[in-house]
Amino acid sequence: MIEVRPEATPNPNAIKFTLDQPSTSGRAQTFRAGSDPAESPLGARIFALDGVTNVFMTANFVSVTKEDDIAWDELAPLVVAELEAHFGEDG
């Protein structure tokens, strides 16, 4: 199973989720409204969560930005669950 470690960032609406494996195969990816889900299945999966406004993936982390009125206490466990499910399917 993948190890996911949430870390605070200077932006209170963003959390960096550090992984013990690469989050992408190659180049960095950003997923936001209007992005093609086929280009980033993981980005689309996380972006579909209520309140997520942007997903950035590179190297061994995924940065997720949320709306002001969404609490990380509720959203962060959902992001971790999506990451675990995505990498569980691949691995």
Biopython code that builds the backbone (N, CA, C, O; Angstrom):
import numpy as np
from Bio.PDB.StructureBuilder import StructureBuilder

atoms = [
    (1, "MET", "N", (0.842, -1.188, 0.000)),
    (1, "MET", "CA", (0.000, 0.000, 0.000)),
    (1, "MET", "C", (0.885, 1.248, 0.000)),
    (1, "MET", "O", (1.960, 1.263, 0.599)),
    (2, "ILE", "N", (0.425, 2.265, -0.664)),
    (2, "ILE", "CA", (1.175, 3.518, -0.748)),
    (2, "ILE", "C", (1.140, 4.259, 0.592)),
    (2, "ILE", "O", (0.138, 4.240, 1.306)),
    (3, "GLU", "N", (2.254, 4.906, 0.909)),
    (3, "GLU", "CA", (2.307, 5.744, 2.108)),
    (3, "GLU", "C", (2.050, 7.186, 1.690)),
    (3, "GLU", "O", (2.696, 7.700, 0.777)),
    (4, "VAL", "N", (1.104, 7.834, 2.363)),
    (4, "VAL", "CA", (0.729, 9.213, 2.060)),
    (4, "VAL", "C", (0.930, 10.052, 3.315)),
    (4, "VAL", "O", (0.423, 9.718, 4.386)),
    (5, "ARG", "N", (1.682, 11.156, 3.167)),
    (5, "ARG", "CA", (1.950, 12.030, 4.321)),
    (5, "ARG", "C", (1.499, 13.450, 3.993)),
    (5, "ARG", "O", (2.178, 14.147, 3.239)),
    (6, "PRO", "N", (0.353, 13.898, 4.548)),
    (6, "PRO", "CA", (-0.100, 15.281, 4.324)),
    (6, "PRO", "C", (0.821, 16.270, 5.037)),
    (6, "PRO", "O", (1.235, 16.040, 6.173)),
    (7, "GLU", "N", (1.136, 17.377, 4.353)),
    (7, "GLU", "CA", (1.991, 18.417, 4.928)),
    (7, "GLU", "C", (1.387, 19.784, 4.640)),
    (7, "GLU", "O", (0.913, 20.042, 3.533)),
    (8, "ALA", "N", (1.408, 20.651, 5.635)),
    (8, "ALA", "CA", (0.908, 22.015, 5.466)),
    (8, "ALA", "C", (1.792, 22.775, 4.479)),
    (8, "ALA", "O", (2.964, 22.448, 4.298)),
    (9, "THR", "N", (1.216, 23.787, 3.849)),
    (9, "THR", "CA", (1.950, 24.684, 2.952)),
    (9, "THR", "C", (1.711, 26.113, 3.429)),
    (9, "THR", "O", (0.871, 26.333, 4.301)),
    (10, "PRO", "N", (2.429, 27.084, 2.879)),
    (10, "PRO", "CA", (2.169, 28.482, 3.264)),
    (10, "PRO", "C", (0.741, 28.928, 2.945)),
    (10, "PRO", "O", (0.222, 29.838, 3.591)),
    (11, "ASN", "N", (0.108, 28.305, 1.967)),
    (11, "ASN", "CA", (-1.278, 28.615, 1.605)),
    (11, "ASN", "C", (-2.205, 27.751, 2.465)),
    (11, "ASN", "O", (-2.165, 26.526, 2.344)),
    (12, "PRO", "N", (-3.038, 28.342, 3.327)),
    (12, "PRO", "CA", (-3.915, 27.532, 4.180)),
    (12, "PRO", "C", (-4.942, 26.725, 3.398)),
    (12, "PRO", "O", (-5.544, 25.803, 3.949)),
    (13, "ASN", "N", (-5.153, 27.051, 2.129)),
    (13, "ASN", "CA", (-6.106, 26.302, 1.308)),
    (13, "ASN", "C", (-5.435, 25.213, 0.479)),
    (13, "ASN", "O", (-6.079, 24.605, -0.376)),
    (14, "ALA", "N", (-4.151, 24.959, 0.718)),
    (14, "ALA", "CA", (-3.437, 23.917, -0.022)),
    (14, "ALA", "C", (-2.691, 23.001, 0.938)),
    (14, "ALA", "O", (-2.127, 23.445, 1.938)),
    (15, "ILE", "N", (-2.702, 21.725, 0.616)),
    (15, "ILE", "CA", (-1.926, 20.732, 1.358)),
    (15, "ILE", "C", (-1.119, 19.931, 0.350)),
    (15, "ILE", "O", (-1.600, 19.588, -0.730)),
    (16, "LYS", "N", (0.114, 19.642, 0.726)),
    (16, "LYS", "CA", (1.004, 18.806, -0.076)),
    (16, "LYS", "C", (0.914, 17.387, 0.488)),
    (16, "LYS", "O", (1.193, 17.162, 1.665)),
    (17, "PHE", "N", (0.527, 16.443, -0.353)),
    (17, "PHE", "CA", (0.442, 15.039, 0.038)),
    (17, "PHE", "C", (1.671, 14.334, -0.529)),
    (17, "PHE", "O", (1.725, 14.030, -1.721)),
    (18, "THR", "N", (2.662, 14.075, 0.335)),
    (18, "THR", "CA", (3.898, 13.432, -0.100)),
    (18, "THR", "C", (3.685, 11.922, -0.138)),
    (18, "THR", "O", (3.108, 11.335, 0.778)),
    (19, "LEU", "N", (4.166, 11.306, -1.223)),
    (19, "LEU", "CA", (3.981, 9.870, -1.458)),
    (19, "LEU", "C", (5.324, 9.154, -1.400)),
    (19, "LEU", "O", (6.375, 9.781, -1.537)),
    (20, "ASP", "N", (5.288, 7.842, -1.196)),
    (20, "ASP", "CA", (6.526, 7.064, -1.197)),
    (20, "ASP", "C", (6.822, 6.478, -2.578)),
    (20, "ASP", "O", (7.600, 5.531, -2.705)),
    (21, "GLN", "N", (6.198, 7.047, -3.609)),
    (21, "GLN", "CA", (6.441, 6.662, -4.993)),
    (21, "GLN", "C", (6.052, 7.831, -5.887)),
    (21, "GLN", "O", (5.383, 8.753, -5.420)),
    (22, "PRO", "N", (6.446, 7.825, -7.148)),
    (22, "PRO", "CA", (6.099, 8.939, -8.038)),
    (22, "PRO", "C", (4.589, 9.089, -8.207)),
    (22, "PRO", "O", (3.856, 8.103, -8.270)),
    (23, "SER", "N", (4.143, 10.337, -8.280)),
    (23, "SER", "CA", (2.707, 10.590, -8.477)),
    (23, "SER", "C", (2.340, 10.609, -9.960)),
    (23, "SER", "O", (1.176, 10.431, -10.318)),
    (24, "THR", "N", (3.336, 10.825, -10.817)),
    (24, "THR", "CA", (3.102, 10.848, -12.264)),
    (24, "THR", "C", (4.199, 10.062, -12.955)),
    (24, "THR", "O", (5.245, 9.777, -12.372)),
    (25, "SER", "N", (3.946, 9.722, -14.191)),
    (25, "SER", "CA", (4.981, 9.049, -14.975)),
    (25, "SER", "C", (5.604, 10.079, -15.910)),
    (25, "SER", "O", (5.254, 10.170, -17.087)),
    (26, "GLY", "N", (6.531, 10.846, -15.360)),
    (26, "GLY", "CA", (7.203, 11.828, -16.187)),
    (26, "GLY", "C", (6.941, 13.253, -15.765)),
    (26, "GLY", "O", (7.301, 13.659, -14.660)),
    (27, "ARG", "N", (6.303, 14.028, -16.656)),
    (27, "ARG", "CA", (6.147, 15.460, -16.447)),
    (27, "ARG", "C", (5.110, 15.795, -15.366)),
    (27, "ARG", "O", (4.241, 14.989, -15.034)),
    (28, "ALA", "N", (5.235, 17.007, -14.837)),
    (28, "ALA", "CA", (4.265, 17.507, -13.862)),
    (28, "ALA", "C", (2.902, 17.658, -14.537)),
    (28, "ALA", "O", (2.820, 17.915, -15.739)),
    (29, "GLN", "N", (1.858, 17.499, -13.770)),
    (29, "GLN", "CA", (0.501, 17.642, -14.284)),
    (29, "GLN", "C", (-0.313, 18.532, -13.353)),
    (29, "GLN", "O", (-0.185, 18.453, -12.131)),
    (30, "THR", "N", (-1.151, 19.381, -13.946)),
    (30, "THR", "CA", (-2.084, 20.203, -13.187)),
    (30, "THR", "C", (-3.482, 19.863, -13.662)),
    (30, "THR", "O", (-3.737, 19.761, -14.862)),
    (31, "PHE", "N", (-4.384, 19.689, -12.710)),
    (31, "PHE", "CA", (-5.760, 19.374, -13.058)),
    (31, "PHE", "C", (-6.668, 20.408, -12.409)),
    (31, "PHE", "O", (-6.617, 20.624, -11.198)),
    (32, "ARG", "N", (-7.505, 21.048, -13.235)),
    (32, "ARG", "CA", (-8.458, 22.051, -12.747)),
    (32, "ARG", "C", (-9.697, 21.986, -13.618)),
    (32, "ARG", "O", (-9.770, 21.159, -14.527)),
    (33, "ALA", "N", (-10.661, 22.834, -13.361)),
    (33, "ALA", "CA", (-11.893, 22.858, -14.153)),
    (33, "ALA", "C", (-11.541, 22.988, -15.632)),
    (33, "ALA", "O", (-10.731, 23.833, -16.014)),
    (34, "GLY", "N", (-12.154, 22.146, -16.459)),
    (34, "GLY", "CA", (-11.918, 22.172, -17.888)),
    (34, "GLY", "C", (-10.822, 21.236, -18.352)),
    (34, "GLY", "O", (-10.641, 21.056, -19.557)),
    (35, "SER", "N", (-10.075, 20.629, -17.421)),
    (35, "SER", "CA", (-9.030, 19.681, -17.802)),
    (35, "SER", "C", (-9.657, 18.384, -18.295)),
    (35, "SER", "O", (-10.783, 18.049, -17.928)),
    (36, "ASP", "N", (-8.929, 17.666, -19.119)),
    (36, "ASP", "CA", (-9.401, 16.402, -19.681)),
    (36, "ASP", "C", (-9.091, 15.266, -18.707)),
    (36, "ASP", "O", (-7.919, 14.991, -18.450)),
    (37, "PRO", "N", (-10.108, 14.600, -18.160)),
    (37, "PRO", "CA", (-9.874, 13.509, -17.206)),
    (37, "PRO", "C", (-9.005, 12.384, -17.780)),
    (37, "PRO", "O", (-8.308, 11.701, -17.031)),
    (38, "ALA", "N", (-9.044, 12.189, -19.095)),
    (38, "ALA", "CA", (-8.234, 11.126, -19.700)),
    (38, "ALA", "C", (-6.739, 11.417, -19.567)),
    (38, "ALA", "O", (-5.926, 10.494, -19.523)),
    (39, "GLU", "N", (-6.379, 12.701, -19.502)),
    (39, "GLU", "CA", (-4.967, 13.059, -19.383)),
    (39, "GLU", "C", (-4.430, 12.834, -17.973)),
    (39, "GLU", "O", (-3.226, 12.657, -17.786)),
    (40, "SER", "N", (-5.306, 12.841, -17.000)),
    (40, "SER", "CA", (-4.874, 12.649, -15.616)),
    (40, "SER", "C", (-5.981, 11.975, -14.810)),
    (40, "SER", "O", (-6.747, 12.655, -14.128)),
    (41, "PRO", "N", (-6.072, 10.652, -14.879)),
    (41, "PRO", "CA", (-7.107, 9.961, -14.094)),
    (41, "PRO", "C", (-7.031, 10.252, -12.595)),
    (41, "PRO", "O", (-8.061, 10.402, -11.938)),
    (42, "LEU", "N", (-5.804, 10.331, -12.049)),
    (42, "LEU", "CA", (-5.666, 10.636, -10.624)),
    (42, "LEU", "C", (-6.122, 12.055, -10.337)),
    (42, "LEU", "O", (-6.845, 12.290, -9.369)),
    (43, "GLY", "N", (-5.707, 13.006, -11.168)),
    (43, "GLY", "CA", (-6.137, 14.391, -10.988)),
    (43, "GLY", "C", (-7.644, 14.518, -11.046)),
    (43, "GLY", "O", (-8.245, 15.218, -10.231)),
    (44, "ALA", "N", (-8.256, 13.847, -12.005)),
    (44, "ALA", "CA", (-9.712, 13.893, -12.148)),
    (44, "ALA", "C", (-10.401, 13.294, -10.932)),
    (44, "ALA", "O", (-11.430, 13.797, -10.480)),
    (45, "ARG", "N", (-9.839, 12.235, -10.415)),
    (45, "ARG", "CA", (-10.407, 11.540, -9.257)),
    (45, "ARG", "C", (-10.426, 12.459, -8.028)),
    (45, "ARG", "O", (-11.425, 12.534, -7.313)),
    (46, "ILE", "N", (-9.316, 13.149, -7.797)),
    (46, "ILE", "CA", (-9.232, 14.051, -6.641)),
    (46, "ILE", "C", (-10.053, 15.310, -6.888)),
    (46, "ILE", "O", (-10.737, 15.791, -5.985)),
    (47, "PHE", "N", (-9.991, 15.848, -8.107)),
    (47, "PHE", "CA", (-10.729, 17.063, -8.440)),
    (47, "PHE", "C", (-12.232, 16.865, -8.270)),
    (47, "PHE", "O", (-12.950, 17.825, -7.989)),
    (48, "ALA", "N", (-12.715, 15.643, -8.436)),
    (48, "ALA", "CA", (-14.141, 15.354, -8.310)),
    (48, "ALA", "C", (-14.650, 15.481, -6.875)),
    (48, "ALA", "O", (-15.860, 15.544, -6.658)),
    (49, "LEU", "N", (-13.756, 15.521, -5.900)),
    (49, "LEU", "CA", (-14.171, 15.701, -4.509)),
    (49, "LEU", "C", (-14.724, 17.107, -4.317)),
    (49, "LEU", "O", (-14.188, 18.070, -4.864)),
    (50, "ASP", "N", (-15.790, 17.222, -3.542)),
    (50, "ASP", "CA", (-16.399, 18.529, -3.289)),
    (50, "ASP", "C", (-15.389, 19.488, -2.670)),
    (50, "ASP", "O", (-14.723, 19.159, -1.687)),
    (51, "GLY", "N", (-15.284, 20.674, -3.257)),
    (51, "GLY", "CA", (-14.457, 21.725, -2.691)),
    (51, "GLY", "C", (-13.057, 21.826, -3.256)),
    (51, "GLY", "O", (-12.353, 22.793, -2.968)),
    (52, "VAL", "N", (-12.624, 20.848, -4.062)),
    (52, "VAL", "CA", (-11.273, 20.895, -4.632)),
    (52, "VAL", "C", (-11.274, 21.828, -5.840)),
    (52, "VAL", "O", (-12.137, 21.726, -6.712)),
    (53, "THR", "N", (-10.290, 22.745, -5.884)),
    (53, "THR", "CA", (-10.213, 23.705, -6.987)),
    (53, "THR", "C", (-9.018, 23.474, -7.905)),
    (53, "THR", "O", (-9.021, 23.941, -9.044)),
    (54, "ASN", "N", (-7.987, 22.755, -7.427)),
    (54, "ASN", "CA", (-6.795, 22.538, -8.233)),
    (54, "ASN", "C", (-6.033, 21.340, -7.688)),
    (54, "ASN", "O", (-5.957, 21.139, -6.476)),
    (55, "VAL", "N", (-5.473, 20.550, -8.592)),
    (55, "VAL", "CA", (-4.628, 19.410, -8.221)),
    (55, "VAL", "C", (-3.341, 19.522, -9.039)),
    (55, "VAL", "O", (-3.387, 19.581, -10.268)),
    (56, "PHE", "N", (-2.198, 19.550, -8.360)),
    (56, "PHE", "CA", (-0.900, 19.621, -9.026)),
    (56, "PHE", "C", (-0.092, 18.405, -8.619)),
    (56, "PHE", "O", (0.062, 18.124, -7.430)),
    (57, "MET", "N", (0.426, 17.684, -9.604)),
    (57, "MET", "CA", (1.176, 16.447, -9.327)),
    (57, "MET", "C", (2.538, 16.518, -9.990)),
    (57, "MET", "O", (2.656, 16.858, -11.167)),
    (58, "THR", "N", (3.566, 16.191, -9.215)),
    (58, "THR", "CA", (4.919, 16.113, -9.754)),
    (58, "THR", "C", (5.762, 15.277, -8.800)),
    (58, "THR", "O", (5.425, 15.127, -7.626)),
    (59, "ALA", "N", (6.838, 14.747, -9.306)),
    (59, "ALA", "CA", (7.759, 13.951, -8.491)),
    (59, "ALA", "C", (6.986, 13.004, -7.569)),
    (59, "ALA", "O", (6.210, 12.169, -8.033)),
    (60, "ASN", "N", (7.204, 13.143, -6.271)),
    (60, "ASN", "CA", (6.559, 12.228, -5.324)),
    (60, "ASN", "C", (5.522, 12.934, -4.454)),
    (60, "ASN", "O", (5.347, 12.582, -3.287)),
    (61, "PHE", "N", (4.836, 13.925, -5.015)),
    (61, "PHE", "CA", (3.782, 14.553, -4.222)),
    (61, "PHE", "C", (2.638, 15.049, -5.092)),
    (61, "PHE", "O", (2.768, 15.241, -6.301)),
    (62, "VAL", "N", (1.505, 15.247, -4.413)),
    (62, "VAL", "CA", (0.304, 15.817, -5.014)),
    (62, "VAL", "C", (-0.103, 16.983, -4.130)),
    (62, "VAL", "O", (-0.299, 16.815, -2.927)),
    (63, "SER", "N", (-0.232, 18.166, -4.721)),
    (63, "SER", "CA", (-0.684, 19.342, -3.995)),
    (63, "SER", "C", (-2.150, 19.581, -4.349)),
    (63, "SER", "O", (-2.516, 19.628, -5.524)),
    (64, "VAL", "N", (-2.975, 19.729, -3.327)),
    (64, "VAL", "CA", (-4.409, 19.920, -3.533)),
    (64, "VAL", "C", (-4.808, 21.267, -2.928)),
    (64, "VAL", "O", (-4.485, 21.572, -1.780)),
    (65, "THR", "N", (-5.523, 22.069, -3.735)),
    (65, "THR", "CA", (-6.037, 23.354, -3.267)),
    (65, "THR", "C", (-7.549, 23.244, -3.158)),
    (65, "THR", "O", (-8.205, 22.648, -4.012)),
    (66, "LYS", "N", (-8.096, 23.830, -2.088)),
    (66, "LYS", "CA", (-9.531, 23.725, -1.815)),
    (66, "LYS", "C", (-10.184, 25.102, -1.745)),
    (66, "LYS", "O", (-9.504, 26.127, -1.686)),
    (67, "GLU", "N", (-11.501, 25.103, -1.753)),
    (67, "GLU", "CA", (-12.270, 26.331, -1.546)),
    (67, "GLU", "C", (-12.167, 26.759, -0.085)),
    (67, "GLU", "O", (-11.912, 25.934, 0.792)),
    (68, "ASP", "N", (-12.366, 28.054, 0.173)),
    (68, "ASP", "CA", (-12.263, 28.598, 1.533)),
    (68, "ASP", "C", (-13.206, 27.937, 2.533)),
    (68, "ASP", "O", (-12.836, 27.734, 3.690)),
    (69, "ASP", "N", (-14.418, 27.599, 2.102)),
    (69, "ASP", "CA", (-15.428, 27.125, 3.047)),
    (69, "ASP", "C", (-15.402, 25.618, 3.301)),
    (69, "ASP", "O", (-16.305, 25.089, 3.950)),
    (70, "ILE", "N", (-14.395, 24.931, 2.806)),
    (70, "ILE", "CA", (-14.251, 23.491, 3.031)),
    (70, "ILE", "C", (-13.163, 23.282, 4.095)),
    (70, "ILE", "O", (-12.117, 23.930, 4.055)),
    (71, "ALA", "N", (-13.416, 22.378, 5.036)),
    (71, "ALA", "CA", (-12.455, 22.114, 6.115)),
    (71, "ALA", "C", (-11.512, 20.976, 5.729)),
    (71, "ALA", "O", (-11.944, 19.954, 5.196)),
    (72, "TRP", "N", (-10.219, 21.167, 6.003)),
    (72, "TRP", "CA", (-9.253, 20.105, 5.729)),
    (72, "TRP", "C", (-9.544, 18.857, 6.557)),
    (72, "TRP", "O", (-9.262, 17.745, 6.112)),
    (73, "ASP", "N", (-10.103, 19.026, 7.755)),
    (73, "ASP", "CA", (-10.426, 17.867, 8.591)),
    (73, "ASP", "C", (-11.347, 16.891, 7.863)),
    (73, "ASP", "O", (-11.290, 15.680, 8.078)),
    (74, "GLU", "N", (-12.194, 17.442, 7.001)),
    (74, "GLU", "CA", (-13.111, 16.599, 6.237)),
    (74, "GLU", "C", (-12.508, 16.172, 4.901)),
    (74, "GLU", "O", (-12.678, 15.029, 4.477)),
    (75, "LEU", "N", (-11.810, 17.082, 4.245)),
    (75, "LEU", "CA", (-11.328, 16.822, 2.887)),
    (75, "LEU", "C", (-10.061, 15.972, 2.834)),
    (75, "LEU", "O", (-9.960, 15.076, 1.996)),
    (76, "ALA", "N", (-9.101, 16.233, 3.705)),
    (76, "ALA", "CA", (-7.818, 15.519, 3.638)),
    (76, "ALA", "C", (-7.969, 13.997, 3.679)),
    (76, "ALA", "O", (-7.325, 13.314, 2.883)),
    (77, "PRO", "N", (-8.797, 13.433, 4.578)),
    (77, "PRO", "CA", (-8.945, 11.972, 4.570)),
    (77, "PRO", "C", (-9.532, 11.441, 3.255)),
    (77, "PRO", "O", (-9.219, 10.323, 2.844)),
    (78, "LEU", "N", (-10.375, 12.234, 2.601)),
    (78, "LEU", "CA", (-10.942, 11.819, 1.317)),
    (78, "LEU", "C", (-9.871, 11.805, 0.231)),
    (78, "LEU", "O", (-9.843, 10.913, -0.616)),
    (79, "VAL", "N", (-8.987, 12.805, 0.266)),
    (79, "VAL", "CA", (-7.881, 12.851, -0.701)),
    (79, "VAL", "C", (-6.972, 11.641, -0.494)),
    (79, "VAL", "O", (-6.590, 10.976, -1.457)),
    (80, "VAL", "N", (-6.626, 11.357, 0.760)),
    (80, "VAL", "CA", (-5.777, 10.204, 1.062)),
    (80, "VAL", "C", (-6.440, 8.922, 0.568)),
    (80, "VAL", "O", (-5.772, 8.064, -0.008)),
    (81, "ALA", "N", (-7.730, 8.785, 0.785)),
    (81, "ALA", "CA", (-8.453, 7.592, 0.336)),
    (81, "ALA", "C", (-8.410, 7.453, -1.190)),
    (81, "ALA", "O", (-8.262, 6.346, -1.707)),
    (82, "GLU", "N", (-8.538, 8.571, -1.909)),
    (82, "GLU", "CA", (-8.470, 8.536, -3.375)),
    (82, "GLU", "C", (-7.062, 8.156, -3.847)),
    (82, "GLU", "O", (-6.909, 7.391, -4.799)),
    (83, "LEU", "N", (-6.044, 8.688, -3.184)),
    (83, "LEU", "CA", (-4.673, 8.329, -3.542)),
    (83, "LEU", "C", (-4.427, 6.838, -3.298)),
    (83, "LEU", "O", (-3.853, 6.152, -4.144)),
    (84, "GLU", "N", (-4.860, 6.351, -2.153)),
    (84, "GLU", "CA", (-4.676, 4.927, -1.838)),
    (84, "GLU", "C", (-5.431, 4.048, -2.817)),
    (84, "GLU", "O", (-4.912, 3.021, -3.253)),
    (85, "ALA", "N", (-6.642, 4.433, -3.166)),
    (85, "ALA", "CA", (-7.434, 3.647, -4.118)),
    (85, "ALA", "C", (-6.801, 3.661, -5.500)),
    (85, "ALA", "O", (-6.731, 2.624, -6.161)),
    (86, "HIS", "N", (-6.341, 4.825, -5.943)),
    (86, "HIS", "CA", (-5.724, 4.936, -7.270)),
    (86, "HIS", "C", (-4.463, 4.067, -7.368)),
    (86, "HIS", "O", (-4.313, 3.291, -8.312)),
    (87, "PHE", "N", (-3.569, 4.200, -6.400)),
    (87, "PHE", "CA", (-2.330, 3.444, -6.465)),
    (87, "PHE", "C", (-2.530, 1.978, -6.114)),
    (87, "PHE", "O", (-1.724, 1.131, -6.501)),
    (88, "GLY", "N", (-3.602, 1.672, -5.382)),
    (88, "GLY", "CA", (-3.937, 0.268, -5.127)),
    (88, "GLY", "C", (-4.361, -0.427, -6.412)),
    (88, "GLY", "O", (-4.066, -1.605, -6.611)),
    (89, "GLU", "N", (-5.053, 0.302, -7.286)),
    (89, "GLU", "CA", (-5.480, -0.244, -8.580)),
    (89, "GLU", "C", (-4.286, -0.472, -9.487)),
    (89, "GLU", "O", (-4.231, -1.456, -10.224)),
    (90, "ASP", "N", (-3.305, 0.469, -9.427)),
    (90, "ASP", "CA", (-2.138, 0.365, -10.305)),
    (90, "ASP", "C", (-1.141, -0.676, -9.817)),
    (90, "ASP", "O", (-0.460, -1.327, -10.610)),
    (91, "GLY", "N", (-1.069, -0.819, -8.504)),
    (91, "GLY", "CA", (-0.046, -1.692, -7.949)),
    (91, "GLY", "C", (-0.567, -2.997, -7.692)),
    (91, "GLY", "O", (0.161, -3.871, -7.220)),
]
sb = StructureBuilder()
sb.init_structure("model")
sb.init_model(0)
sb.init_chain("A")
sb.init_seg("    ")
for serial, (resi, resn, name, xyz) in enumerate(atoms, 1):
    if name == "N":
        sb.init_residue(resn, " ", resi, " ")
    sb.init_atom(name, np.array(xyz, "f"), 0.0, 1.0, " ", f" {name:<3s}", serial, name[0])
structure = sb.get_structure()
